[in-house]
Amino acid sequence: MSGLHDHAHGNGLVGRTAIVTIIVALVVMGLKYLAYWKTGSAALYSDALESIVNVVTAVAALVAVRVSARPPDRTHPFGHHKAEFFSAVLEGVLIVIAAVLIFQEAYQALLNPRTLTEPAAGLAINGLAAAINAGWAGFLISRGRLWKSPALVAGGWHILTDVLTSIGVLVGLILALWTGIMLLDPLLAAFVGVNILWAGYKIISSSMSSLMDEAASPADQEEIRAVILECGEGAIQAHDIRTRHAGRVTFIEFHLVVPGEMSVVESHGICDRIEVALKARIPGSQIVIHVEPDFKAKDKGSVPLGT
């Protein structure tokens, strides 16, 4: 019961964090558009346009988190954990669309150079928006990893990319105002477009790997083998160890070879011992163990346990 309670508590925390992310994204979007309105800068426009993506993807993340928290049912017996990966893919696609719009604005600004109005106020407002984003990005990444929420982690990394491009835009515009080379404004907008295009590619690539049942991390796989070795006393070996992860859940399957004369009760006790240890060391794991008699032992890729 405590494991179910912890899982539900984690889902609630992720959901509330996703709601706050929407509020933060709306505030930052408003600040960035105010900065663009005051200056007329193509670079600040590109920064503001990206914030629209932040709002839309924050909403998508909230929906995905709530869907992934649903318990297994008849049509989805393994749960709905992969919903968050679809949210991350959507975020990547929207980033690509935003990049195309930014390139269009940069091109128009190159054809028709603009004089910036109220640059000091615009830069100060955009700097405030970047500071808010930086603090929230760090929180999302750390909490998303702790709660094993790919939607929150993807959102945090995207916002962090937004922060870095905002800093680049601010520095570039200061240089443009200092040198009088206003061509830097549309060039900075194009730079933002390229940067978020790369971010979109990385998010889509990572999410697609997870949707294709990517194995658990090497560190987790080593941990799994260590647990089996520590807790498998009485069995002969474990082999065909397979893993995959979906959202906050890691699925673990393997074959456990036991002496042919061992009773069902004894072999079940070994399985219980291993499962308890795995769930303690890898939170959110779901384990399936197939017990086999000794003549099913394999030499290749096995974890020898002894008896």
C-alpha positions as MATLAB code, in Angstrom:
seq = 'MSGLHDHAHGNGLVGRTAIVTIIVALVVMGLKYLAYWKTGSAALYSDALESIVNVVTAVAALVAVRVSARPPDRTHPFGHHKAEFFSAVLEGVLIVIAAVLIFQEAYQALLNPRTLTEPAAGLAINGLAAAINAGWAGFLISRGRLWKSPALVAGGWHILTDVLTSIGVLVGLILALWTGIMLLDPLLAAFVGVNILWAGYKIISSSMSSLMDEAASPADQEEIRAVILECGEGAIQAHDIRTRHAGRVTFIEFHLVVPGEMSVVESHGICDRIEVALKARIPGSQIVIHVEPDFKAKDKGSVPLGT';
ca = [
       0.000    0.000    0.000;
       2.836    2.408    0.790;
       4.270    1.934   -2.737;
       0.903    2.803   -4.287;
       0.612    5.814   -2.011;
       4.085    7.042   -2.957;
       3.335    6.579   -6.653;
       0.059    8.488   -6.383;
       1.763   11.202   -4.337;
       4.445   11.508   -7.038;
       1.791   11.797   -9.752;
       0.106   14.568   -7.767;
       3.361   16.484   -7.410;
       4.088   16.155  -11.128;
       0.561   17.342  -11.986;
       0.781   20.395   -9.722;
       4.216   21.223  -11.126;
       2.834   21.041  -14.660;
       0.074   23.522  -13.699;
       2.611   25.967  -12.236;
       4.680   25.574  -15.426;
       1.720   26.849  -17.452;
       1.399   29.897  -15.185;
       5.138   30.628  -15.408;
       5.057   30.224  -19.205;
       2.151   32.705  -19.495;
       3.942   35.276  -17.328;
       7.189   34.938  -19.296;
       5.330   35.106  -22.611;
       3.663   38.353  -21.536;
       6.985   39.881  -20.481;
       8.727   38.914  -23.713;
       5.966   40.298  -25.891;
       6.062   43.507  -23.888;
       9.812   43.702  -24.581;
       9.200   43.137  -28.321;
       6.389   45.711  -28.390;
       8.626   48.330  -26.821;
      11.589   47.731  -29.153;
      10.310   46.291  -32.431;
      13.316   43.942  -32.403;
      13.193   40.840  -34.628;
      15.450   39.048  -32.161;
      13.128   39.796  -29.232;
      10.186   38.773  -31.419;
      11.832   35.392  -31.989;
      12.365   35.030  -28.257;
       8.717   35.891  -27.601;
       7.507   33.479  -30.275;
       9.336   30.621  -28.583;
       7.480   31.410  -25.369;
       4.190   30.588  -27.129;
       5.597   27.105  -27.695;
       6.383   26.959  -23.971;
       2.742   27.674  -23.106;
       1.322   25.134  -25.553;
       3.758   22.392  -24.527;
       3.179   23.104  -20.834;
      -0.521   22.417  -21.398;
       0.347   19.265  -23.382;
       2.635   18.118  -20.564;
      -0.141   18.563  -18.001;
      -2.540   16.465  -20.088;
       0.146   13.809  -20.633;
       1.003   13.637  -16.927;
      -2.654   13.123  -16.009;
      -3.138   10.449  -18.685;
       0.046    8.599  -17.671;
      -1.146    8.541  -14.044;
      -4.216    6.451  -14.936;
      -4.077    2.892  -13.611;
      -3.929   -0.090  -16.013;
      -7.238   -1.113  -17.578;
      -8.521   -3.807  -19.931;
      -7.288   -2.032  -23.073;
      -4.004   -0.839  -21.521;
      -2.948   -3.615  -19.121;
       0.584   -2.187  -18.778;
      -0.668    1.295  -17.888;
      -0.556    4.630  -19.719;
       3.016    5.633  -18.880;
       4.080    6.366  -22.476;
       1.655    9.271  -22.763;
       4.400   11.602  -21.530;
       6.651   10.652  -24.440;
       3.960   11.727  -26.899;
       3.925   15.092  -25.127;
       7.689   15.387  -25.568;
       7.403   14.546  -29.293;
       4.694   17.210  -29.658;
       6.976   19.712  -27.987;
       9.738   18.925  -30.463;
       7.389   19.354  -33.436;
       6.114   22.707  -32.130;
       9.690   23.896  -31.637;
      10.407   23.133  -35.302;
       7.310   25.117  -36.361;
       8.402   28.055  -34.186;
      11.857   27.940  -35.804;
      10.306   28.242  -39.273;
       8.278   31.300  -38.175;
      11.401   32.860  -36.658;
      13.360   32.392  -39.891;
      10.538   34.121  -41.751;
      10.622   37.116  -39.382;
      14.429   37.309  -39.585;
      14.267   37.336  -43.381;
      11.720   40.174  -43.390;
      13.897   42.170  -40.967;
      16.912   41.660  -43.249;
      14.950   43.016  -46.192;
      13.558   45.946  -44.177;
      16.017   46.984  -41.418;
      14.349   48.455  -38.306;
      15.308   51.090  -35.781;
      14.846   49.865  -32.208;
      12.650   51.942  -29.897;
      13.042   52.031  -26.092;
      15.870   49.457  -26.193;
      16.863   49.828  -22.540;
      13.364   49.082  -21.236;
      12.928   46.183  -23.666;
      16.222   44.587  -22.696;
      15.481   44.951  -18.976;
      12.050   43.323  -19.349;
      13.475   40.470  -21.418;
      16.230   39.987  -18.845;
      13.617   39.603  -16.101;
      11.779   36.996  -18.175;
      15.042   35.082  -18.709;
      15.779   35.077  -14.966;
      12.318   33.648  -14.166;
      12.780   30.978  -16.830;
      16.240   30.026  -15.542;
      14.986   29.382  -12.024;
      12.015   27.355  -13.202;
      14.042   25.321  -15.732;
      16.418   24.170  -12.996;
      13.497   23.171  -10.792;
      11.757   21.212  -13.595;
      14.861   19.261  -14.579;
      15.742   18.291  -11.002;
      12.175   17.396  -10.007;
      11.452   15.648  -13.315;
      14.465   13.373  -12.813;
      13.524   12.703   -9.207;
       9.924   11.830  -10.119;
      10.965   10.084  -13.390;
       8.784   12.348  -15.524;
      10.139   12.719  -19.095;
       7.537   15.415  -19.852;
       8.841   17.636  -17.035;
      12.488   16.968  -17.902;
      11.872   17.750  -21.595;
      10.042   20.929  -20.613;
      12.878   21.954  -18.311;
      15.550   21.440  -20.959;
      13.501   23.368  -23.504;
      13.087   26.278  -21.094;
      16.818   26.152  -20.339;
      17.497   26.393  -24.078;
      15.169   29.386  -24.117;
      17.220   30.965  -21.315;
      20.489   30.483  -23.182;
      19.100   31.965  -26.381;
      17.642   34.875  -24.408;
      21.088   35.605  -22.971;
      22.573   35.434  -26.452;
      19.899   37.803  -27.772;
      20.439   40.289  -24.943;
      24.222   40.328  -25.396;
      23.868   40.608  -29.164;
      21.411   43.499  -29.003;
      23.645   45.352  -26.571;
      26.488   44.949  -29.087;
      24.213   46.091  -31.917;
      23.238   49.238  -30.004;
      26.843   49.885  -28.996;
      28.299   49.437  -32.487;
      25.330   50.743  -34.473;
      25.316   47.586  -36.620;
      21.554   46.926  -36.598;
      21.980   44.030  -39.020;
      22.841   42.036  -35.898;
      19.152   42.110  -34.882;
      17.789   39.814  -37.663;
      20.969   37.715  -37.534;
      20.338   37.094  -33.839;
      16.767   36.098  -34.650;
      18.099   33.535  -37.134;
      20.520   32.285  -34.470;
      17.604   31.706  -32.096;
      15.803   29.774  -34.829;
      18.779   27.473  -35.437;
      19.265   26.905  -31.713;
      15.685   25.878  -30.976;
      15.600   23.782  -34.163;
      18.483   21.743  -32.723;
      16.684   21.509  -29.376;
      13.559   20.227  -31.122;
      15.557   17.546  -32.928;
      17.132   16.311  -29.676;
      13.773   16.144  -27.863;
      12.083   14.254  -30.724;
      15.030   11.850  -31.059;
      15.100   11.069  -27.325;
      11.330   10.571  -27.098;
      11.201    8.318  -30.160;
      13.864    6.076  -28.599;
      11.692    5.704  -25.503;
       8.572    4.996  -27.568;
      10.554    2.208  -29.252;
      11.065    0.512  -25.858;
      14.616    1.686  -25.227;
      16.381   -0.326  -22.521;
      17.012    1.061  -19.039;
      20.197    3.059  -18.531;
      23.509    1.143  -18.209;
      23.654    2.194  -14.558;
      20.192    0.727  -13.875;
      21.100   -2.474  -15.720;
      24.196   -2.888  -13.578;
      22.076   -2.264  -10.479;
      19.607   -4.946  -11.572;
      22.371   -7.523  -12.050;
      23.875   -6.592   -8.677;
      20.529   -7.060   -6.901;
      19.964  -10.449   -8.526;
      23.464  -11.516   -7.493;
      22.958  -10.329   -3.897;
      19.464  -11.728   -3.376;
      19.396  -14.838   -5.560;
      20.806  -17.253   -3.003;
      19.377  -20.721   -3.593;
      19.020  -20.276   -7.358;
      21.575  -21.362   -9.980;
      21.591  -18.443  -12.404;
      19.577  -15.662  -14.046;
      19.615  -15.136  -17.804;
      17.807  -13.311  -20.635;
      17.569  -10.155  -18.528;
      15.553   -7.566  -20.459;
      14.492   -4.041  -19.523;
      12.501   -1.161  -20.948;
      11.271    2.073  -19.478;
       8.075    4.038  -19.974;
       7.726    7.308  -18.093;
       8.268    6.714  -14.392;
       8.137    2.902  -14.723;
      11.001    0.508  -15.512;
       9.928   -2.952  -16.708;
      12.316   -5.796  -15.800;
      12.052   -9.373  -17.055;
      14.412  -12.343  -16.663;
      14.574  -16.121  -16.307;
      15.636  -17.561  -12.954;
      17.102  -21.082  -13.049;
      16.647  -23.141   -9.861;
      17.487  -26.772   -8.926;
      15.030  -29.181  -10.504;
      14.040  -30.657   -7.141;
      13.276  -27.252   -5.572;
       9.650  -26.758   -4.518;
       7.387  -24.038   -5.908;
       7.230  -22.452   -2.467;
      11.031  -22.212   -2.193;
      11.497  -20.800   -5.713;
       8.683  -18.322   -5.121;
      10.428  -17.150   -1.960;
      13.609  -16.384   -3.922;
      11.581  -14.441   -6.491;
       9.869  -12.444   -3.755;
      13.217  -11.573   -2.195;
      14.626  -10.342   -5.507;
      11.474   -8.351   -6.353;
      11.437   -6.542   -3.016;
      15.095   -5.566   -3.402;
      14.658   -4.428   -7.020;
      11.672   -2.227   -6.155;
      13.644   -0.665   -3.312;
      16.721    0.045   -5.457;
      14.858    1.005   -8.659;
      11.657    2.867   -7.634;
       8.706    2.376   -9.939;
       9.985   -0.926  -11.323;
       7.658   -3.728  -12.415;
       9.233   -7.191  -12.433;
       8.372  -10.444  -14.198;
      10.465  -13.533  -13.291;
      10.136  -16.816  -15.185;
      11.347  -19.752  -13.063;
      13.072  -22.628  -14.919;
      14.625  -25.981  -13.887;
      18.400  -26.516  -13.915;
      18.628  -28.096  -17.401;
      17.493  -24.720  -18.828;
      20.694  -23.000  -17.693;
      22.623  -20.959  -20.281;
      26.288  -20.061  -20.468;
      26.053  -16.832  -22.441;
      24.931  -13.586  -20.786;
      23.914  -15.192  -17.496;
      24.374  -14.096  -13.889;
      25.748  -17.146  -11.987;
      24.310  -17.400   -8.492;
      25.357  -20.748   -7.091;
      23.112  -22.742   -4.771;
];
